[in-house]
Amino acid sequence: MYAIVEIQGQQFKAEAGKFLYVHYLGDEKKEGETVEFDRVLLVDADGDVKVGAPTVEGAKVVCEVAVPLVKGDKVIVFKKKRRKGYRRKNGHRQCFSKVVIKELVA
């Protein structure tokens, strides 16, 4: 059984027992706390597919916060204009939260 769920504007495939890296959930979410996502777009229960319009009624994904803050890989942004003496170097690391999916309620 799996579900397609929308979390903070992004769509993820959720299966029970799997990990997801979602955008940072904020300081209010602590490790071990349960989080419910109710914007379920599709549910597949052993071949029985339910597609929502836009969401499936009564379906939700129950997750537990495993690690509240995980930083992604560093991305280097480098801008340059040749022969002008213009160079800018900037780095960025995206913040994520690691959640483990406990159950899918359909």
Buried (B, 14 or more C-beta within 10 A) or exposed (E): EBBBBBBEEEEBEBEBEEEBEBEBBEEEBEEEEEBEBBBBBBBBEEEEEBEBEEBBEEBBBBBEBBEBBBEEEEEEEEEEEEEEEEEEEEEEEEEBBBBBBBEBEB
